[in-house]
């Protein structure tokens, strides 16, 4: 199957690179500046699971080629509108789009742009970044990419995709409960990014401060109430599961949103916390903790 990866950053570069390493036909859709960098230096992956470097197949939005079978959409939410426009020439009747964005709000605009049948569910859990040379640095064993049909059916196409993704050094996982997994990650990342950006600290000092774990739990409970009110499919004991995840994090763990704020970069506050506050308003759920976190993010954006 022909695979198009939108973006060659920490996520797209890593998962796309692992597929190339296996021998799959992968093309990266990138901007002109990134294309020049990759043409000069190749795509380099430094990973605890093994290093890999190669000369990637590259296109920009101005190039012409036949449609792809699979599209991995690895972008930040604030680039979604541009990404949709960039992708349109490369989408055919049988193309399957796997979005790896955080949250849920992107599913509807993708369906509206490309049709419901072309969009399936996806998420990834990974610690990667680009270093100053534009190389992918994968610093932990986490590299889980989960995908599945949004209606949870085991279709022929999803089995073909699973076969294509099998046999790599990365952990590609087919799920028959992808919507639940997406909501579970949404809950976790909303809370983690919320507290670390509000406190301007890694998870360890927050977690171990007086009242810190209570604050984190209260935020989990508040966001969970919003999600349940919207009738999203989340597990009964998800807060306890996520609190265990919080406790397992290293003392110095920082979220990507926190790192972006430290670099004065754009953030996904509207896509994550903002969307949940819209749901809270719609379903008449009080959310004082989430409102405080969102206000902090809006102040940051005003100062950019």
Phi and psi in degrees as GROMACS dihedral restraints (atoms count N, CA, C in turn):
[ dihedral_restraints ]
;  ai    aj    ak    al  type     phi  dphi    fc
    3     4     5     6     1   -84.0    20    10
    4     5     6     7     1   126.8    20    10
    6     7     8     9     1  -115.6    20    10
    7     8     9    10     1   130.8    20    10
    9    10    11    12     1  -110.9    20    10
   10    11    12    13     1   126.8    20    10
   12    13    14    15     1  -108.7    20    10
   13    14    15    16     1   118.5    20    10
   15    16    17    18     1   -86.2    20    10
   16    17    18    19     1   106.6    20    10
   18    19    20    21     1   102.6    20    10
   19    20    21    22     1   142.3    20    10
   21    22    23    24     1  -127.5    20    10
   22    23    24    25     1    43.8    20    10
   24    25    26    27     1   -89.5    20    10
   25    26    27    28     1  -149.8    20    10
   27    28    29    30     1   -62.1    20    10
   28    29    30    31     1   -37.5    20    10
   30    31    32    33     1   -87.5    20    10
   31    32    33    34     1   -57.9    20    10
   33    34    35    36     1   -62.4    20    10
   34    35    36    37     1   -40.5    20    10
   36    37    38    39     1   -64.2    20    10
   37    38    39    40     1   -39.1    20    10
   39    40    41    42     1   -70.9    20    10
   40    41    42    43     1   -57.3    20    10
   42    43    44    45     1   -67.7    20    10
   43    44    45    46     1   -39.0    20    10
   45    46    47    48     1   -63.2    20    10
   46    47    48    49     1   -40.4    20    10
   48    49    50    51     1   -63.4    20    10
   49    50    51    52     1   -40.1    20    10
   51    52    53    54     1   -65.0    20    10
   52    53    54    55     1   -34.1    20    10
   54    55    56    57     1   -69.7    20    10
   55    56    57    58     1   -39.3    20    10
   57    58    59    60     1   -62.6    20    10
   58    59    60    61     1   -43.3    20    10
   60    61    62    63     1   -57.1    20    10
   61    62    63    64     1   -36.7    20    10
   63    64    65    66     1   -71.5    20    10
   64    65    66    67     1   -29.3    20    10
   66    67    68    69     1   119.0    20    10
   67    68    69    70     1    11.1    20    10
   69    70    71    72     1   -79.3    20    10
   70    71    72    73     1   158.3    20    10
   72    73    74    75     1   -86.3    20    10
   73    74    75    76     1   100.6    20    10
   75    76    77    78     1  -122.9    20    10
   76    77    78    79     1   133.0    20    10
   78    79    80    81     1  -121.8    20    10
   79    80    81    82     1   140.3    20    10
   81    82    83    84     1  -107.1    20    10
   82    83    84    85     1   125.6    20    10
   84    85    86    87     1   -93.4    20    10
   85    86    87    88     1   113.0    20    10
   87    88    89    90     1  -134.5    20    10
   88    89    90    91     1   167.9    20    10
   90    91    92    93     1   -80.0    20    10
   91    92    93    94     1   162.8    20    10
   93    94    95    96     1   -57.7    20    10
   94    95    96    97     1   -44.0    20    10
   96    97    98    99     1   -63.6    20    10
   97    98    99   100     1   -43.3    20    10
   99   100   101   102     1   -67.2    20    10
  100   101   102   103     1   -35.4    20    10
  102   103   104   105     1   -60.9    20    10
  103   104   105   106     1   -44.8    20    10
  105   106   107   108     1   -62.9    20    10
  106   107   108   109     1   -41.6    20    10
  108   109   110   111     1   -63.4    20    10
  109   110   111   112     1   -43.8    20    10
  111   112   113   114     1   -71.5    20    10
  112   113   114   115     1   -32.8    20    10
  114   115   116   117     1   -66.5    20    10
  115   116   117   118     1   -33.9    20    10
  117   118   119   120     1   -78.4    20    10
  118   119   120   121     1   -40.7    20    10
  120   121   122   123     1  -113.9    20    10
  121   122   123   124     1   -10.3    20    10
  123   124   125   126     1    76.8    20    10
  124   125   126   127     1   175.3    20    10
  126   127   128   129     1  -100.5    20    10
  127   128   129   130     1   116.7    20    10
  129   130   131   132     1  -111.7    20    10
  130   131   132   133     1   129.1    20    10
  132   133   134   135     1  -116.2    20    10
  133   134   135   136     1   121.4    20    10
  135   136   137   138     1  -104.2    20    10
  136   137   138   139     1   117.7    20    10
  138   139   140   141     1  -143.3    20    10
  139   140   141   142     1   147.7    20    10
  141   142   143   144     1   -66.8    20    10
  142   143   144   145     1   -15.2    20    10
  144   145   146   147     1   -97.1    20    10
  145   146   147   148     1     8.4    20    10
  147   148   149   150     1   117.9    20    10
  148   149   150   151     1   133.2    20    10
  150   151   152   153     1   -77.3    20    10
  151   152   153   154     1   156.0    20    10
  153   154   155   156     1  -157.5    20    10
  154   155   156   157     1   136.1    20    10
  156   157   158   159     1  -138.6    20    10
  157   158   159   160     1   148.0    20    10
  159   160   161   162     1  -163.0    20    10
  160   161   162   163     1   166.2    20    10
  162   163   164   165     1   -92.8    20    10
  163   164   165   166     1   105.0    20    10
  165   166   167   168     1   -76.3    20    10
  166   167   168   169     1   152.5    20    10
  168   169   170   171     1   -77.0    20    10
  169   170   171   172     1   127.7    20    10
  171   172   173   174     1  -128.7    20    10
  172   173   174   175     1   142.2    20    10
  174   175   176   177     1  -138.4    20    10
  175   176   177   178     1   160.0    20    10
  177   178   179   180     1  -113.8    20    10
  178   179   180   181     1   174.4    20    10
  180   181   182   183     1   -64.7    20    10
  181   182   183   184     1   -18.0    20    10
  183   184   185   186     1   -83.7    20    10
  184   185   186   187     1   -11.4    20    10
  186   187   188   189     1   -80.5    20    10
  187   188   189   190     1   161.0    20    10
  189   190   191   192     1  -121.2    20    10
  190   191   192   193     1   132.6    20    10
  192   193   194   195     1  -158.1    20    10
  193   194   195   196     1   165.4    20    10
  195   196   197   198     1   -71.9    20    10
  196   197   198   199     1   159.0    20    10
  198   199   200   201     1   -59.7    20    10
  199   200   201   202     1   157.1    20    10
  201   202   203   204     1  -100.6    20    10
  202   203   204   205     1   161.0    20    10
  204   205   206   207     1   -83.4    20    10
  205   206   207   208     1   -40.3    20    10
  207   208   209   210     1  -129.6    20    10
  208   209   210   211     1   137.9    20    10
  210   211   212   213     1  -121.6    20    10
  211   212   213   214     1   122.9    20    10
  213   214   215   216     1   -95.9    20    10
  214   215   216   217     1   117.0    20    10
  216   217   218   219     1  -101.1    20    10
  217   218   219   220     1    96.3    20    10
  219   220   221   222     1  -115.3    20    10
  220   221   222   223     1    81.4    20    10
  222   223   224   225     1  -136.6    20    10
  223   224   225   226     1   169.7    20    10
  225   226   227   228     1   -81.7    20    10
  226   227   228   229     1   152.4    20    10
  228   229   230   231     1   -61.4    20    10
  229   230   231   232     1   -31.9    20    10
  231   232   233   234     1   -72.7    20    10
  232   233   234   235     1    -6.3    20    10
  234   235   236   237     1  -102.0    20    10
  235   236   237   238     1     7.1    20    10
  237   238   239   240     1   -62.0    20    10
  238   239   240   241     1   -45.4    20    10
  240   241   242   243     1   -61.4    20    10
  241   242   243   244     1   -45.4    20    10
  243   244   245   246     1   -63.6    20    10
  244   245   246   247     1   -39.5    20    10
  246   247   248   249     1   -63.5    20    10
  247   248   249   250     1   -40.9    20    10
  249   250   251   252     1   -60.0    20    10
  250   251   252   253     1   -45.5    20    10
  252   253   254   255     1   -65.2    20    10
  253   254   255   256     1   -39.8    20    10
  255   256   257   258     1   -66.9    20    10
  256   257   258   259     1   -32.7    20    10
  258   259   260   261     1   -79.9    20    10
  259   260   261   262     1   -26.2    20    10
  261   262   263   264     1   -50.6    20    10
  262   263   264   265     1   -42.5    20    10
  264   265   266   267     1   -66.2    20    10
  265   266   267   268     1   -15.0    20    10
  267   268   269   270     1  -106.7    20    10
  268   269   270   271     1     6.9    20    10
  270   271   272   273     1  -103.2    20    10
  271   272   273   274     1   124.7    20    10
  273   274   275   276     1  -109.5    20    10
  274   275   276   277     1  -173.8    20    10
  276   277   278   279     1   -62.8    20    10
  277   278   279   280     1   -32.6    20    10
  279   280   281   282     1  -105.9    20    10
  280   281   282   283     1     6.9    20    10
  282   283   284   285     1   -65.2    20    10
  283   284   285   286     1   138.0    20    10
  285   286   287   288     1  -114.6    20    10
  286   287   288   289     1   125.1    20    10
  288   289   290   291     1  -102.2    20    10
  289   290   291   292     1   126.2    20    10
  291   292   293   294     1  -114.3    20    10
  292   293   294   295     1    99.6    20    10
  294   295   296   297     1   -79.9    20    10
  295   296   297   298     1   135.7    20    10
  297   298   299   300     1  -112.1    20    10
  298   299   300   301     1    21.1    20    10
  300   301   302   303     1   -72.5    20    10
  301   302   303   304     1   155.7    20    10
  303   304   305   306     1   -73.8    20    10
  304   305   306   307     1   151.9    20    10
  306   307   308   309     1    87.3    20    10
  307   308   309   310     1  -162.6    20    10
  309   310   311   312     1  -129.4    20    10
  310   311   312   313     1   -23.8    20    10
  312   313   314   315     1   -61.1    20    10
  313   314   315   316     1   -20.5    20    10
  315   316   317   318     1   -77.7    20    10
  316   317   318   319     1   -17.7    20    10
  318   319   320   321     1   -62.6    20    10
  319   320   321   322     1   -45.5    20    10
  321   322   323   324     1   -62.4    20    10
  322   323   324   325     1   -51.2    20    10
  324   325   326   327     1   -62.4    20    10
  325   326   327   328     1   -31.6    20    10
  327   328   329   330     1   -67.4    20    10
  328   329   330   331     1   -42.1    20    10
  330   331   332   333     1   -64.3    20    10
  331   332   333   334     1   -41.2    20    10
  333   334   335   336     1   -64.5    20    10
  334   335   336   337     1   -36.4    20    10
  336   337   338   339     1   -78.4    20    10
  337   338   339   340     1   -37.4    20    10
  339   340   341   342     1  -119.3    20    10
  340   341   342   343     1    -9.0    20    10
  342   343   344   345     1    99.6    20    10
  343   344   345   346     1   144.9    20    10
  345   346   347   348     1   -60.4    20    10
  346   347   348   349     1   -35.9    20    10
  348   349   350   351     1   -71.7    20    10
  349   350   351   352     1   -17.5    20    10
  351   352   353   354     1   -88.9    20    10
  352   353   354   355     1   -11.7    20    10
  354   355   356   357     1  -109.5    20    10
  355   356   357   358     1   126.9    20    10
  357   358   359   360     1  -117.8    20    10
  358   359   360   361     1   179.4    20    10
  360   361   362   363     1   -89.8    20    10
  361   362   363   364     1   153.6    20    10
  363   364   365   366     1  -164.7    20    10
  364   365   366   367     1   156.4    20    10
  366   367   368   369     1  -161.3    20    10
  367   368   369   370     1   163.9    20    10
  369   370   371   372     1  -142.5    20    10
  370   371   372   373     1   150.6    20    10
  372   373   374   375     1  -126.9    20    10
  373   374   375   376     1   110.0    20    10
  375   376   377   378     1  -159.7    20    10
  376   377   378   379     1   149.4    20    10
  378   379   380   381     1  -110.2    20    10
  379   380   381   382     1    97.4    20    10
  381   382   383   384     1  -137.1    20    10
  382   383   384   385     1   160.1    20    10
  384   385   386   387     1  -155.6    20    10
  385   386   387   388     1   168.7    20    10
  387   388   389   390     1  -100.4    20    10
  388   389   390   391     1   133.1    20    10
  390   391   392   393     1   -82.5    20    10
  391   392   393   394     1  -175.2    20    10
  393   394   395   396     1   -65.4    20    10
  394   395   396   397     1   -16.7    20    10
  396   397   398   399     1   -92.8    20    10
  397   398   399   400     1    -0.2    20    10
  399   400   401   402     1    80.8    20    10
  400   401   402   403     1    17.9    20    10
  402   403   404   405     1   -91.6    20    10
  403   404   405   406     1   147.7    20    10
  405   406   407   408     1   -81.2    20    10
  406   407   408   409     1   126.6    20    10
  408   409   410   411     1  -115.5    20    10
  409   410   411   412     1   112.9    20    10
  411   412   413   414     1  -106.4    20    10
  412   413   414   415     1   109.8    20    10
  414   415   416   417     1  -104.4    20    10
  415   416   417   418     1     0.9    20    10
  417   418   419   420     1  -145.5    20    10
  418   419   420   421     1   173.3    20    10
  420   421   422   423     1   -74.5    20    10
  421   422   423   424     1    -9.5    20    10
  423   424   425   426     1   -69.5    20    10
  424   425   426   427     1   121.1    20    10
  426   427   428   429     1  -158.8    20    10
  427   428   429   430     1    57.0    20    10
  429   430   431   432     1   -98.1    20    10
  430   431   432   433     1   119.2    20    10
  432   433   434   435     1  -113.3    20    10
  433   434   435   436     1   120.5    20    10
  435   436   437   438     1  -111.9    20    10
  436   437   438   439     1   137.9    20    10
  438   439   440   441     1  -145.5    20    10
  439   440   441   442     1   159.2    20    10
  441   442   443   444     1   175.3    20    10
  442   443   444   445     1   161.9    20    10
  444   445   446   447     1   -65.5    20    10
  445   446   447   448     1   138.8    20    10
  447   448   449   450     1   -64.9    20    10
  448   449   450   451     1   -26.3    20    10
  450   451   452   453     1   -94.4    20    10
  451   452   453   454     1     7.1    20    10
  453   454   455   456     1    68.1    20    10
  454   455   456   457     1    18.4    20    10
  456   457   458   459     1   -82.5    20    10
  457   458   459   460     1   147.9    20    10
  459   460   461   462     1   -94.3    20    10
  460   461   462   463     1    83.2    20    10
  462   463   464   465     1   -84.2    20    10
  463   464   465   466     1   165.8    20    10
  465   466   467   468     1   -61.4    20    10
  466   467   468   469     1   -40.7    20    10
  468   469   470   471     1   -67.1    20    10
  469   470   471   472     1   -35.9    20    10
  471   472   473   474     1   -70.8    20    10
  472   473   474   475     1   -30.9    20    10
  474   475   476   477     1   -69.9    20    10
  475   476   477   478     1   -37.2    20    10
  477   478   479   480     1   -64.8    20    10
  478   479   480   481     1   -40.9    20    10
  480   481   482   483     1   -64.7    20    10
  481   482   483   484     1   -43.0    20    10
  483   484   485   486     1   -60.5    20    10
  484   485   486   487     1   -39.7    20    10
  486   487   488   489     1   -65.0    20    10
  487   488   489   490     1   -41.6    20    10
  489   490   491   492     1   -63.1    20    10
  490   491   492   493     1   -37.8    20    10
  492   493   494   495     1   -82.4    20    10
  493   494   495   496     1    -9.4    20    10
  495   496   497   498     1   -77.6    20    10
  496   497   498   499     1   158.3    20    10
  498   499   500   501     1    80.0    20    10
  499   500   501   502     1    17.1    20    10
  501   502   503   504     1  -102.0    20    10
  502   503   504   505     1   171.2    20    10
  504   505   506   507     1   -77.3    20    10
  505   506   507   508     1   -14.1    20    10
  507   508   509   510     1   -87.7    20    10
  508   509   510   511     1   165.8    20    10
  510   511   512   513     1  -104.7    20    10
  511   512   513   514     1    87.6    20    10
  513   514   515   516     1   -89.0    20    10
  514   515   516   517     1   125.8    20    10
  516   517   518   519     1  -126.2    20    10
  517   518   519   520     1   124.6    20    10
  519   520   521   522     1   -84.9    20    10
  520   521   522   523     1   126.4    20    10
  522   523   524   525     1  -118.4    20    10
  523   524   525   526     1   138.2    20    10
  525   526   527   528     1   -98.1    20    10
  526   527   528   529     1    12.6    20    10
  528   529   530   531     1  -137.0    20    10
  529   530   531   532     1    49.4    20    10
  531   532   533   534     1   -65.8    20    10
  532   533   534   535     1   -35.0    20    10
  534   535   536   537     1   -64.7    20    10
  535   536   537   538     1   -40.2    20    10
  537   538   539   540     1   -63.8    20    10
  538   539   540   541     1   -42.5    20    10
  540   541   542   543     1   -64.6    20    10
  541   542   543   544     1   -37.1    20    10
  543   544   545   546     1   -66.4    20    10
  544   545   546   547     1   -41.9    20    10
  546   547   548   549     1   -67.4    20    10
  547   548   549   550     1   -38.4    20    10
  549   550   551   552     1   -61.3    20    10
  550   551   552   553     1   -44.0    20    10
  552   553   554   555     1   -67.2    20    10
  553   554   555   556     1   -38.4    20    10
  555   556   557   558     1   -58.7    20    10
  556   557   558   559     1   -46.3    20    10
  558   559   560   561     1   -59.2    20    10
  559   560   561   562     1   -47.6    20    10
  561   562   563   564     1   -64.0    20    10
  562   563   564   565     1   -47.4    20    10
  564   565   566   567     1   -72.7    20    10
  565   566   567   568     1   -29.8    20    10
  567   568   569   570     1   -63.7    20    10
  568   569   570   571     1   -44.8    20    10
  570   571   572   573     1   -69.7    20    10
  571   572   573   574     1   -47.7    20    10
  573   574   575   576     1   -62.6    20    10
  574   575   576   577     1   -47.2    20    10
  576   577   578   579     1   -67.3    20    10
  577   578   579   580     1   -34.8    20    10
  579   580   581   582     1   -63.8    20    10
  580   581   582   583     1   -49.2    20    10
  582   583   584   585     1   -73.5    20    10
  583   584   585   586     1   -37.7    20    10
  585   586   587   588     1   -69.8    20    10
  586   587   588   589     1   -34.4    20    10
  588   589   590   591     1   -77.1    20    10
  589   590   591   592     1   -33.9    20    10
  591   592   593   594     1   -68.6    20    10
  592   593   594   595     1   -43.5    20    10
  594   595   596   597     1   -86.6    20    10
  595   596   597   598     1   -11.7    20    10
  597   598   599   600     1    54.6    20    10
  598   599   600   601     1    44.8    20    10
  600   601   602   603     1  -149.9    20    10
  601   602   603   604     1   156.8    20    10
  603   604   605   606     1   -65.1    20    10
  604   605   606   607     1   171.4    20    10
  606   607   608   609     1   -67.6    20    10
  607   608   609   610     1   -34.7    20    10
  609   610   611   612     1   -57.9    20    10
  610   611   612   613     1   -55.7    20    10
  612   613   614   615     1   -60.3    20    10
  613   614   615   616     1   -35.5    20    10
  615   616   617   618     1   -66.3    20    10
  616   617   618   619     1   -49.2    20    10
  618   619   620   621     1   -62.0    20    10
  619   620   621   622     1   -36.8    20    10
  621   622   623   624     1   -96.4    20    10
  622   623   624   625     1    -3.6    20    10
  624   625   626   627     1   -73.9    20    10
  625   626   627   628     1   158.8    20    10
  627   628   629   630     1   -62.0    20    10
  628   629   630   631     1   121.9    20    10
  630   631   632   633     1    82.8    20    10
  631   632   633   634     1    -1.4    20    10
  633   634   635   636     1   -64.0    20    10
  634   635   636   637     1   -49.7    20    10
  636   637   638   639     1   -64.8    20    10
  637   638   639   640     1   -35.2    20    10
  639   640   641   642     1   -64.0    20    10
  640   641   642   643     1   -40.4    20    10
  642   643   644   645     1   -62.2    20    10
  643   644   645   646     1   -45.4    20    10
  645   646   647   648     1   -61.8    20    10
  646   647   648   649     1   -45.9    20    10
  648   649   650   651     1   -62.5    20    10
  649   650   651   652     1   -42.6    20    10
  651   652   653   654     1   -60.7    20    10
  652   653   654   655     1   -39.4    20    10
  654   655   656   657     1   -67.3    20    10
  655   656   657   658     1   -42.0    20    10
  657   658   659   660     1   -56.5    20    10
  658   659   660   661     1   -46.8    20    10
  660   661   662   663     1   -63.4    20    10
  661   662   663   664     1   -40.1    20    10
  663   664   665   666     1   -65.6    20    10
  664   665   666   667     1   -47.9    20    10
  666   667   668   669     1   -67.1    20    10
  667   668   669   670     1   -37.7    20    10
  669   670   671   672     1   -61.4    20    10
  670   671   672   673     1   -39.3    20    10
  672   673   674   675     1   -61.9    20    10
  673   674   675   676     1   -40.3    20    10
  675   676   677   678     1   -62.8    20    10
  676   677   678   679     1   -47.0    20    10
  678   679   680   681     1   -64.3    20    10
  679   680   681   682     1   -41.7    20    10
  681   682   683   684     1   -65.2    20    10
  682   683   684   685     1   -37.3    20    10
  684   685   686   687     1   -61.9    20    10
  685   686   687   688     1   -30.1    20    10
  687   688   689   690     1   -84.0    20    10
  688   689   690   691     1     1.0    20    10
  690   691   692   693     1    65.3    20    10
  691   692   693   694     1    31.4    20    10
  693   694   695   696     1   -74.3    20    10
  694   695   696   697     1   150.3    20    10
  696   697   698   699     1   -84.0    20    10
  697   698   699   700     1    80.5    20    10
  699   700   701   702     1  -111.7    20    10
  700   701   702   703     1   154.8    20    10
  702   703   704   705     1   -71.4    20    10
  703   704   705   706     1   156.8    20    10
  705   706   707   708     1   -63.4    20    10
  706   707   708   709     1   -40.3    20    10
  708   709   710   711     1  -109.8    20    10
  709   710   711   712     1    34.4    20    10
  711   712   713   714     1   -65.8    20    10
  712   713   714   715     1   -33.0    20    10
  714   715   716   717     1   -64.1    20    10
  715   716   717   718     1   -43.4    20    10
  717   718   719   720     1   -62.8    20    10
  718   719   720   721     1   -40.9    20    10
  720   721   722   723     1   -61.9    20    10
  721   722   723   724     1   -44.3    20    10
  723   724   725   726     1   -70.5    20    10
  724   725   726   727     1   -33.3    20    10
  726   727   728   729     1   -64.1    20    10
  727   728   729   730     1   -36.1    20    10
  729   730   731   732     1   -64.5    20    10
  730   731   732   733     1   -38.0    20    10
  732   733   734   735     1   -63.6    20    10
  733   734   735   736     1   -41.4    20    10
  735   736   737   738     1   -60.8    20    10
  736   737   738   739     1   -43.2    20    10
  738   739   740   741     1   -66.3    20    10
  739   740   741   742     1   -25.8    20    10
  741   742   743   744     1   -83.9    20    10
  742   743   744   745     1   -10.8    20    10
  744   745   746   747     1   -70.6    20    10
  745   746   747   748     1   149.9    20    10
  747   748   749   750     1   -65.9    20    10
  748   749   750   751     1   157.5    20    10
  750   751   752   753     1   -58.6    20    10
  751   752   753   754     1   -34.9    20    10
  753   754   755   756     1   -96.4    20    10
  754   755   756   757     1    11.5    20    10
  756   757   758   759     1   -62.4    20    10
  757   758   759   760     1   130.4    20    10
  759   760   761   762     1  -121.5    20    10
  760   761   762   763     1   145.7    20    10
  762   763   764   765     1   -81.8    20    10
  763   764   765   766     1   161.0    20    10
  765   766   767   768     1   -65.6    20    10
  766   767   768   769     1   -34.4    20    10
  768   769   770   771     1   -65.0    20    10
  769   770   771   772     1   -40.1    20    10
  771   772   773   774     1   -61.6    20    10
  772   773   774   775     1   -44.5    20    10
  774   775   776   777     1   -63.7    20    10
  775   776   777   778     1   -38.0    20    10
  777   778   779   780     1   -64.1    20    10
  778   779   780   781     1   -41.2    20    10
  780   781   782   783     1   -64.6    20    10
  781   782   783   784     1   -37.5    20    10
  783   784   785   786     1   -64.8    20    10
  784   785   786   787     1   -23.6    20    10
  786   787   788   789     1   -99.9    20    10
  787   788   789   790     1     7.2    20    10
  789   790   791   792     1    59.1    20    10
  790   791   792   793     1    41.3    20    10
  792   793   794   795     1  -101.6    20    10
  793   794   795   796     1   168.8    20    10
  795   796   797   798     1   -64.9    20    10
  796   797   798   799     1   154.3    20    10
  798   799   800   801     1  -130.5    20    10
  799   800   801   802     1   170.2    20    10
  801   802   803   804     1  -104.4    20    10
  802   803   804   805     1    30.3    20    10
  804   805   806   807     1   -58.6    20    10
  805   806   807   808     1   -40.6    20    10
  807   808   809   810     1   -66.4    20    10
  808   809   810   811     1   -40.0    20    10
  810   811   812   813     1   -70.7    20    10
  811   812   813   814     1   -33.8    20    10
  813   814   815   816     1   -97.0    20    10
  814   815   816   817     1   -78.9    20    10
  816   817   818   819     1   -66.8    20    10
  817   818   819   820     1   -38.1    20    10
  819   820   821   822     1   -62.8    20    10
  820   821   822   823     1   -42.9    20    10
  822   823   824   825     1   -63.2    20    10
  823   824   825   826     1   -40.1    20    10
  825   826   827   828     1   -66.6    20    10
  826   827   828   829     1   -35.0    20    10
  828   829   830   831     1   -67.6    20    10
  829   830   831   832     1   -32.7    20    10
  831   832   833   834     1   -63.4    20    10
  832   833   834   835     1   -41.5    20    10
  834   835   836   837     1   -64.3    20    10
  835   836   837   838     1   -40.5    20    10
  837   838   839   840     1   -59.9    20    10
  838   839   840   841     1   -42.8    20    10
  840   841   842   843     1   -64.8    20    10
  841   842   843   844     1   -42.8    20    10
  843   844   845   846     1   -62.6    20    10
  844   845   846   847     1   -38.7    20    10
  846   847   848   849     1  -105.2    20    10
  847   848   849   850     1    13.0    20    10
  849   850   851   852     1    58.2    20    10
  850   851   852   853     1    49.4    20    10
  852   853   854   855     1  -109.1    20    10
  853   854   855   856     1   127.8    20    10
  855   856   857   858     1   -75.4    20    10
  856   857   858   859     1   135.8    20    10
  858   859   860   861     1  -142.3    20    10
  859   860   861   862     1    64.2    20    10
  861   862   863   864     1   -64.4    20    10
  862   863   864   865     1   -38.3    20    10
  864   865   866   867     1   -64.9    20    10
  865   866   867   868     1   -46.5    20    10
  867   868   869   870     1   -65.9    20    10
  868   869   870   871     1   -36.1    20    10
  870   871   872   873     1   -63.2    20    10
  871   872   873   874     1   -40.3    20    10
  873   874   875   876     1   -64.5    20    10
  874   875   876   877     1   -42.3    20    10
  876   877   878   879     1   -64.0    20    10
  877   878   879   880     1   -43.9    20    10
  879   880   881   882     1   -63.7    20    10
  880   881   882   883     1   -40.2    20    10
  882   883   884   885     1   -62.7    20    10
  883   884   885   886     1   -39.4    20    10
  885   886   887   888     1   -59.7    20    10
  886   887   888   889     1   -42.6    20    10
  888   889   890   891     1   -67.7    20    10
  889   890   891   892     1   -37.4    20    10
  891   892   893   894     1   -67.0    20    10
  892   893   894   895     1   -37.7    20    10
  894   895   896   897     1   -63.5    20    10
  895   896   897   898     1   -44.0    20    10
  897   898   899   900     1   -56.0    20    10
  898   899   900   901     1   -46.9    20    10
  900   901   902   903     1   -63.9    20    10
  901   902   903   904     1   -34.9    20    10
  903   904   905   906     1   -64.1    20    10
  904   905   906   907     1   -29.1    20    10
  906   907   908   909     1   -91.7    20    10
  907   908   909   910     1    -3.4    20    10
